[in-house]
Amino acid sequence: MTAINKVLIFAGVTLVLAGVGLGFRSVSAGGATCGSVFQPAGGITPMACDGRLNNSGTLVTLVLVAGGLCLAAAFTVKVVRDRVAA
């Protein structure tokens, strides 16, 4: 395994775990608890929660996609390197 693979795998796993952690982080707006991206608060929530949850959802999505791209890049580097070596 090359150094670039190790870095990409570490970065990918870190970003995926950070995205999951951000997804479970509680969001509040105007003193009201909105819940988290993965589990919004039950019942009627204030309109201010919609924007906060959307922004948090976008951030979580971007972090998870970045982690997935790092892991895909590590896999691609490994496959290409194995084919070149064969």
Secondary structure, DSSP 8 states (H G I E B T S, - for coil): --HHHHHHHHHHHHHHHHHHHHHHS-EEETTEEEE-SSSB-SS---HHHHHHHHHHHHHHHHHHHHHHHHHHHHHHHHHHHHHHH-
